[in-house]
Amino acid sequence: MSSENGQTGGGAEGAPPEQLALIRESVRKAKVPKAKPRTWRGAALAKELPVARVLVDKGVLHLDRYFDYAVPEELDADAQPGVRVRVRFGAGRHRVREGRREGGGLIDGFLVERVAESDYSGPLAALAQVVSPEPVLSEELLGLARAVADRYAGGLADVLQLAVPPRSARAEQRPSPELLPRPGAPEAGSWGRYEQGPAFLAALASGGAPRAVWNALPGPEWSDELARAVVATLASGRGALVVLPDGRAVARVDAALTSLMGEGRHAVLTADAGPEKRYREWLAVRRGAVRAVVGTRAAMFAPVQDLGLVALWDDGDDSHSEQHAPQPHAREVLLLRAAQDKCGFLLGSWSCTVEAAQLVESGWARPLVAGREQVRGAAPLVRTVGDGDLARDEAARAARLPTLAWQAVREGLRHGPVLVQVPRRGYVPRMACANCRAPARCRHCSGPLEAQGSGADLRCGWCGREEGAWHCPECGGFRLRAQVVGARRTAEELGRAFPAVPVRTSGREHVLDTVPGTPSLVVSTPGAEPVAEGGYAAALLLDGWAMLGRPDLRAGEDALRRWIAAASLVRPQGAGGTVVVVAEPTLRPVQALVRWDPVGHAVRELAERAELGFPPVSRMASVAGPGEAVVEFLRTVELPPEAEVLGPVPLPVTPVGRPRRTGAPPPGEHWDRALIRVPPGRGAALASALKAAQAARVARGAGGGGGSGSGEAEARVRVRVDPPDIG
């Protein structure tokens, strides 16, 4: 017992040699206690560049800067610039343990760079996690995002949400294909129809960076011409990026590129592809496996390596304007990329915007146009029906279409399909007095009265009340007429007039891509016109005054763009193609359509806007919100000395229950809007002042303690640079 007690009390000192050896071996194999993940308490720091600068994904302006974090040794290999990380954000100075700041909520971010020392004097929190070792944020993409944020008075995190798609782990695990050898330089093809077309392709193929505004000839060849410009750029060993307004246009350019180069040489980036496939295509571009990208608006940030050409089709389309903060326009983003990467630039359209004309007038880009003989040979015959013609036309008083339009439809149906463009969808969207043309409005809420179907009672478009005994408050009349007839009503009337001809409709609910070349009537809203095999035999452009009469600075330009887009789908005049536009022939946009001269119309519009100080000659921003908030914002913002404040003025109230347009006030709220205008060259100063004022306002809202978070404070005043609708 004594020996046993002594052995027990002696512990390891009295143990036999064999037991001592086992104890020493177990101590050697024991693991060092691991630091707690995501706080990395007690973990050693990286030996080189132990500080990571992180852009946190908070999306508020007063936090639009980098934050320093410590890099644990365990994360040293994966924590490289450009990767996604998670960090703890929001801990105060008092929450420090073992020299590390702790606490705060986990938030996503991007690791921007690694440095040896931090400018911050206090303790640093550690990186919580490297989400993926895949570098997704390159130095070039970061510089572009910063330039876009500065131009539009927005935050860098908001721009990167648009530029970098959400992560898909399965897509990251799949390897990207090998980069295929560069293709050969393409033939000029239909570029030979343009005066400088072959020279433009040759400059791209030789490694040059030409900049051009391209006024495309009518017809379907534009997609093949864009594809040849991309192939010429790839032949020089560089990358190319093409941004298009919708998925239908993307499909046409995709098919043209596949026909010229085959599969695997370009990526398609659209929202319709789904998150995993889109991220997989994006990664292939980021890794350099693909050098050509075709896509919609989101593709404007595609990380194409060694960029040699950026191209945009139809820059006047509303789809190119991003609706998420800071609401950049694809044209301006590609202009920034062309300047940043010193690459070629191609802005193409059947029509011509004022911004495109300004690029040519300033000498920044060269015009890429066809001669007048080529234009006459490719364009259809355009005829007009004005108010005088309608007054003398007995058929037009009772029927939907004037006599000339009926004749054009009847003749066109002998040879192929006929396109009918109607500016509104629905049945009869708006009604007016038949005597004095005063709009018919609801007696309860003054909303517009609409006809929902054939023989149906009138119904208010705002409150939904039916109106069975309307009379005009201006002249006392009881008869109503259609102020604007919708696409469904037009299709119904045409179906009754031509019972043996199929009638197809294309609009927001159901957009057709193509229609056969057999005789049929295709009723479409602007922008939804399908392509006909062999081209349309004729086209009717109805209710032109509805588009020209909009209270908007761009009404004439936009009407001409939509008319030319529809007329470009019609066969040339030599093949019998005819277009009838129901609009006053003396108006400038109508004359430009008849002469097929969109460039001349844009140049004249640009001269008038320069004389009046309107965009794009001047830079403009809008400030909208509740009246008191707008006045307070204008009082605190430090605008450039040259800035001119217009307003504020009340905005139309959005009725409760109706869909709200982008940028409109919330339903039922009364908002004001002020416009701020600065001369050329002062746009950057204006954007900087607006961003600083908005950031200060958000910071006060976030820290005021009154229960209003930063998001609510920011939402009360909306700042937008280059607003598309200024009235």
Residue pairs with C-beta under 8 A, 6 or more apart in sequence:
6 14
7 14
7 15
12 19
12 20
12 23
15 23
33 42
35 41
35 42
35 43
35 72
35 74
36 42
37 128
37 129
38 86
38 88
38 106
38 128
38 129
39 88
39 100
39 102
39 126
39 128
40 70
40 72
40 74
40 75
40 100
40 126
40 127
40 128
41 97
41 98
41 100
41 102
42 98
43 72
43 73
43 74
43 126
44 72
44 73
45 70
45 71
45 72
45 73
46 71
46 72
46 73
46 75
46 76
46 79
47 73
47 76
48 76
48 116
49 71
49 114
49 115
49 116
50 70
50 71
50 116
51 68
51 69
51 70
51 71
51 114
51 115
51 116
51 117
51 118
51 124
52 68
52 69
52 70
52 71
52 79
52 85
52 111
52 113
52 114
52 127
53 66
53 67
53 68
53 69
53 111
53 112
53 113
53 114
53 115
54 66
54 67
54 68
54 69
54 85
54 87
54 109
54 110
54 111
54 112
54 127
55 66
55 67
55 109
55 110
55 112
55 156
55 157
55 160
56 63
56 67
56 87
56 89
56 107
56 108
56 109
56 157
57 107
57 108
57 109
57 110
57 157
57 160
57 161
58 89
58 107
58 157
59 155
59 157
59 158
59 161
59 325
60 155
60 698
60 702
60 710
60 711
60 714
61 154
61 155
61 691
61 694
61 695
61 698
61 714
62 695
62 696
62 698
62 699
62 702
62 710
63 155
64 149
64 155
64 156
64 157
64 695
66 112
67 87
67 89
68 115
68 118
68 119
68 120
68 124
69 87
69 124
69 125
69 126
69 127
70 100
70 124
70 125
70 126
70 127
71 79
71 114
71 126
71 127
72 126
72 127
75 127
75 129
75 130
77 133
78 130
78 133
79 85
79 111
79 114
79 127
79 130
80 111
80 114
80 133
80 135
81 111
81 112
81 113
81 114
81 135
81 137
81 139
82 110
82 111
82 135
82 136
82 137
82 138
83 110
83 111
83 130
83 131
83 132
83 133
83 134
83 135
83 136
83 137
84 108
84 109
84 110
84 111
84 130
84 131
84 132
84 134
84 136
84 167
85 108
85 109
85 110
85 111
85 127
85 128
85 129
85 130
85 131
86 106
86 107
86 108
86 109
86 127
86 128
86 129
86 131
87 106
87 107
87 109
87 125
87 127
87 128
88 102
88 103
88 104
88 105
88 106
88 107
88 125
88 128
89 104
89 105
89 106
89 107
90 103
90 104
90 105
91 101
91 102
91 103
91 104
91 125
92 103
93 101
93 122
93 123
95 101
95 102
95 103
95 104
96 102
96 123
99 123
100 123
100 124
100 125
100 126
101 122
101 123
101 124
101 125
102 125
104 125
106 128
108 131
110 136
110 137
110 160
110 164
111 127
111 130
112 137
112 142
118 124
131 167
132 167
132 169
132 172
134 172
134 283
136 164
136 167
136 286
137 160
137 164
138 286
138 303
140 303
140 340
140 341
141 163
141 164
141 301
141 303
143 340
144 163
144 301
144 333
144 336
144 337
144 340
145 156
145 159
145 160
145 163
145 301
146 156
146 159
147 336
147 340
148 154
148 159
148 326
148 328
148 332
148 333
148 336
149 155
149 156
149 158
149 159
149 326
150 684
150 687
150 688
150 691
151 328
151 332
151 336
151 683
151 684
151 687
151 721
152 326
152 327
152 328
152 687
152 721
152 722
153 326
153 621
153 687
153 688
153 690
153 691
153 694
153 719
153 721
154 325
154 326
154 327
154 328
154 691
155 325
155 326
158 324
158 325
158 326
159 326
159 328
161 324
162 298
162 301
162 322
162 324
162 328
163 301
164 301
165 275
165 278
165 279
165 282
165 298
166 275
166 279
167 279
168 275
168 276
168 279
168 280
170 276
171 276
171 277
171 279
171 280
171 283
172 279
172 283
174 280
176 283
176 284
176 287
176 289
176 290
177 264
177 284
177 289
177 290
178 289
179 288
179 289
179 290
179 291
180 264
180 265
182 234
182 235
182 236
182 237
183 231
183 234
183 235
183 260
183 261
183 265
184 235
185 201
185 202
185 205
185 231
185 232
185 235
186 201
186 205
186 228
186 231
186 232
186 235
186 260
187 228
188 197
188 198
188 201
188 228
189 224
189 225
189 228
190 221
190 224
190 225
191 197
191 198
191 200
191 201
191 225
191 228
192 198
193 217
193 370
193 374
193 378
194 200
194 214
194 217
194 368
194 369
194 370
194 374
195 369
195 370
195 371
196 212
196 366
196 368
197 225
197 368
200 210
200 212
200 229
200 346
200 368
201 228
201 229
201 232
202 232
203 209
203 210
203 344
204 210
204 229
204 232
204 233
204 236
204 308
204 309
204 344
205 232
205 233
205 235
205 236
206 236
207 236
207 237
207 238
207 308
208 344
209 308
209 338
209 342
209 343
209 344
209 345
210 344
210 345
210 366
211 338
211 344
211 345
211 346
211 359
211 364
211 365
211 366
212 345
212 346
212 347
212 365
212 366
212 367
212 368
213 347
213 348
213 352
213 356
213 357
213 359
213 360
213 365
213 366
213 367
213 368
214 346
214 347
214 348
214 349
214 368
214 369
215 348
215 349
215 350
215 351
215 352
215 367
215 368
215 369
215 370
215 598
215 599
216 222
216 225
216 348
216 349
216 350
217 370
217 374
217 375
217 378
217 379
218 350
218 378
218 379
218 380
218 564
218 567
218 568
218 569
218 570
218 572
218 596
219 378
219 535
219 568
219 572
220 252
220 531
220 535
222 313
222 348
222 350
223 249
223 252
223 253
223 255
223 256
224 256
224 259
224 260
225 348
226 242
226 253
226 256
226 311
226 313
226 346
226 348
227 253
227 256
227 257
227 259
227 260
228 260
229 240
229 309
229 311
229 346
230 240
230 242
230 257
230 266
230 292
230 294
230 309
230 311
231 257
231 260
231 261
233 239
233 240
233 292
233 308
233 309
233 344
234 240
234 261
234 265
234 291
234 292
236 308
237 306
238 291
238 306
238 307
238 308
238 309
238 343
239 291
239 292
239 293
239 304
239 305
239 306
239 307
239 308
239 309
240 291
240 292
240 293
240 304
240 307
240 308
240 309
240 310
240 311
241 292
241 293
241 299
241 300
241 302
241 304
241 307
241 309
241 310
241 311
241 334
241 337
242 253
242 292
242 293
242 294
242 295
242 299
242 311
242 312
242 313
243 295
243 296
243 297
243 299
243 300
243 310
243 311
243 312
243 313
243 320
243 330
243 334
244 250
244 253
244 294
244 295
244 296
244 313
244 314
245 296
245 297
245 313
245 314
245 317
245 319
245 320
246 296
246 317
246 319
247 270
247 272
247 296
248 511
248 513
249 313
249 314
250 268
250 270
250 294
250 295
250 296
251 513
253 294
253 313
254 266
254 268
254 294
257 265
257 266
257 292
257 294
264 290
265 290
265 291
265 292
266 290
266 291
266 292
266 293
266 294
267 281
267 282
267 284
267 285
267 290
267 292
267 293
267 294
267 295
267 302
268 281
268 293
268 294
268 295
269 278
269 281
269 282
269 285
269 293
269 294
269 295
269 296
269 298
269 299
269 302
270 278
270 295
270 296
270 298
270 299
271 278
271 296
271 298
273 281
281 290
282 302
282 303
284 290
285 291
285 293
285 302
285 303
285 304
285 305
286 303
288 305
291 304
291 305
291 306
292 304
293 299
293 302
293 304
295 302
296 319
297 319
297 320
297 322
297 330
300 328
300 330
300 333
300 334
300 337
301 333
307 337
307 341
307 343
308 343
308 344
309 343
309 344
309 345
309 346
310 334
310 337
310 338
310 343
310 344
310 345
310 346
311 334
311 345
311 346
311 347
311 348
312 320
312 330
312 331
312 334
312 346
312 347
312 348
313 348
313 349
314 320
314 348
314 349
314 350
314 351
314 561
314 565
315 329
315 330
315 331
315 347
315 349
315 353
315 355
315 356
316 349
316 351
316 353
316 557
316 558
316 561
317 527
318 724
320 329
320 330
320 331
321 327
321 329
321 330
321 724
322 328
322 329
322 330
323 662
326 721
327 720
329 722
331 347
331 355
332 722
334 345
335 345
337 343
338 344
338 345
345 365
346 368
347 356
347 359
347 365
348 368
349 356
349 561
350 561
350 564
350 565
350 568
350 598
351 557
351 560
351 561
351 564
351 565
351 598
351 602
352 598
352 599
352 601
352 602
353 557
353 561
353 602
354 557
354 602
354 605
354 606
354 609
354 616
355 616
356 602
357 599
357 602
357 603
357 605
357 606
358 606
358 616
358 617
359 365
360 366
360 367
361 603
361 606
367 599
369 599
370 378
375 596
376 573
376 596
377 572
377 573
377 574
378 572
379 567
379 572
379 573
379 596
380 539
380 567
380 570
380 571
380 572
380 573
380 577
380 578
380 579
381 573
381 577
381 578
381 579
382 567
382 579
382 580
382 581
382 593
382 594
382 596
383 404
383 408
383 578
383 579
383 580
383 581
384 580
384 581
384 582
384 583
384 584
384 585
384 590
384 594
385 393
385 396
385 402
385 404
385 405
385 580
385 581
385 582
385 583
386 583
386 584
386 585
386 586
387 584
389 396
389 402
389 404
390 396
390 397
390 402
390 582
393 402
393 403
393 404
395 401
395 402
395 403
395 406
396 402
396 403
399 406
399 493
400 485
400 489
400 490
400 493
400 494
401 409
401 540
401 542
402 582
404 580
405 540
405 542
405 580
405 582
406 497
408 418
408 538
408 540
408 578
408 580
409 418
409 420
409 494
409 498
409 521
409 538
409 540
411 537
411 538
411 578
412 418
412 536
412 537
412 538
412 578
413 498
413 501
413 519
413 520
413 521
413 537
414 519
414 537
415 519
415 537
415 576
416 517
416 518
416 519
416 532
416 534
416 535
416 536
416 537
416 571
417 515
417 516
417 517
417 518
417 519
417 520
417 521
417 522
417 532
417 536
417 537
418 519
418 520
418 521
418 522
418 536
418 537
418 538
418 539
418 540
419 522
419 524
419 529
419 532
419 536
419 538
419 539
419 540
419 566
419 569
419 570
420 490
420 494
420 521
420 522
420 523
420 524
420 539
420 540
420 542
421 524
421 525
421 526
421 529
421 539
421 540
421 541
421 542
421 562
421 563
421 566
422 485
422 486
422 487
422 490
422 523
422 524
422 525
422 542
422 543
423 484
423 525
423 526
423 542
423 543
423 546
423 547
424 430
424 484
424 485
424 486
424 487
424 525
424 543
424 546
425 486
425 487
425 488
425 507
425 508
425 509
425 525
426 450
426 486
426 487
426 488
426 489
427 450
427 451
427 452
427 453
427 454
427 486
427 488
427 489
428 450
428 451
428 482
428 484
428 485
428 486
428 489
429 450
429 461
429 483
429 484
429 485
429 486
430 439
430 440
430 448
430 449
430 450
430 482
430 483
430 484
431 439
431 440
431 448
431 449
431 450
431 451
431 458
431 480
431 481
431 482
431 483
432 438
432 439
432 440
432 480
432 481
432 482
432 483
433 439
433 440
433 472
433 474
433 475
433 477
433 479
433 480
433 481
434 477
434 479
434 480
434 481
435 472
435 475
435 477
435 479
436 472
436 474
436 475
436 477
437 481
437 483
438 472
438 473
438 474
438 475
439 448
439 483
440 448
440 449
440 458
440 470
440 472
440 480
440 483
441 447
441 448
441 449
442 448
442 449
442 460
442 462
442 463
442 465
442 467
443 467
444 460
444 463
444 465
445 460
445 462
445 463
445 465
445 655
447 460
447 461
447 462
447 463
447 655
448 460
448 461
448 462
449 458
449 459
449 460
449 461
449 467
449 470
450 458
450 459
450 460
450 461
451 458
451 459
451 482
451 489
452 459
454 489
454 492
457 466
457 467
457 468
458 466
458 467
458 468
458 470
458 480
459 465
459 466
459 467
460 466
460 467
461 658
462 655
462 657
462 658
463 655
464 657
470 478
470 480
471 477
471 478
472 478
482 489
484 543
484 546
485 542
485 543
487 505
487 507
487 523
487 524
487 525
488 505
490 523
490 542
491 503
491 505
491 521
491 523
494 503
494 521
494 523
495 503
495 521
498 521
501 519
501 520
501 521
502 520
502 521
503 520
503 521
503 522
503 523
504 512
504 515
504 520
504 521
504 522
504 523
504 530
505 522
505 523
505 524
506 512
506 522
506 523
506 524
506 525
506 528
506 529
506 530
507 524
507 525
507 528
508 525
508 528
511 528
511 530
512 522
512 524
512 528
512 530
513 530
513 531
514 530
514 531
514 532
514 533
515 522
515 530
515 531
515 532
515 533
516 532
516 533
517 532
517 533
517 534
522 529
522 530
522 532
522 536
524 530
524 566
526 547
526 562
526 565
526 566
527 562
527 565
529 565
529 566
529 569
531 569
532 569
534 571
535 569
535 570
535 571
535 575
535 577
536 569
536 570
536 571
536 577
537 570
537 571
537 576
537 577
537 578
538 570
538 577
538 578
538 579
538 580
539 566
539 567
539 569
539 570
539 578
539 579
539 580
540 579
540 580
540 582
541 563
541 566
541 567
541 579
541 580
541 581
541 582
541 583
542 582
543 582
544 559
544 563
544 581
544 582
544 583
544 584
544 590
545 583
545 584
547 555
547 558
547 559
547 562
548 555
548 556
548 559
548 583
548 587
548 589
549 555
550 558
551 727
552 558
552 725
552 726
552 727
553 609
553 614
553 615
553 726
553 727
554 724
556 587
556 588
556 589
556 601
556 605
557 589
557 601
557 602
557 605
559 589
560 589
560 592
560 593
560 598
560 601
561 598
563 581
563 589
563 593
564 593
564 596
564 598
566 579
567 579
567 593
570 577
570 578
570 579
571 577
579 593
581 590
581 593
583 589
583 590
584 590
585 591
585 594
588 601
588 604
589 601
592 598
592 600
592 601
606 616
606 617
608 614
609 615
609 616
609 617
610 617
613 677
613 679
615 722
615 726
617 680
618 677
618 678
618 679
618 680
619 677
619 678
619 679
619 680
619 682
619 683
619 686
619 721
619 722
620 675
620 676
620 677
620 678
620 721
620 722
620 723
620 726
621 675
621 676
621 686
621 687
621 690
621 719
621 720
621 721
621 722
621 723
622 673
622 674
622 675
622 676
622 718
622 719
622 720
622 723
622 726
623 630
623 633
623 634
623 648
623 673
623 674
623 675
623 676
623 690
623 717
623 718
623 719
624 630
624 651
624 663
624 665
624 671
624 672
624 673
624 674
624 717
624 718
624 720
625 633
625 671
625 672
625 716
625 717
625 718
626 669
626 670
626 671
626 672
626 716
627 648
627 650
627 670
627 671
627 672
629 716
629 717
630 648
630 671
630 672
630 673
630 674
630 717
631 648
633 693
633 694
633 697
633 717
634 645
634 648
634 674
636 693
636 696
636 697
637 689
637 690
637 692
637 693
638 689
638 692
638 693
639 645
639 676
639 686
639 689
640 678
640 682
640 685
640 686
640 689
642 678
642 679
642 682
643 676
643 677
643 678
643 682
643 686
643 689
644 676
644 677
644 678
645 674
645 675
645 676
646 674
646 675
646 676
646 677
647 672
647 673
647 674
647 675
648 672
648 673
648 674
649 672
649 673
649 674
650 670
650 671
650 672
651 664
651 665
651 671
651 672
651 673
652 664
653 665
653 668
653 669
653 670
654 660
654 661
654 664
654 665
654 666
654 667
654 668
654 669
655 667
655 668
656 667
656 668
657 667
658 667
660 666
660 667
663 718
663 720
663 723
663 725
665 671
675 723
675 726
676 686
676 690
678 685
678 686
683 721
686 721
687 721
690 719
690 721
694 714
694 717
694 719
697 713
697 714
697 717
698 710
698 713
698 714
699 710
700 713
701 708
701 709
701 710
701 712
701 713
701 714
702 709
702 710
702 713
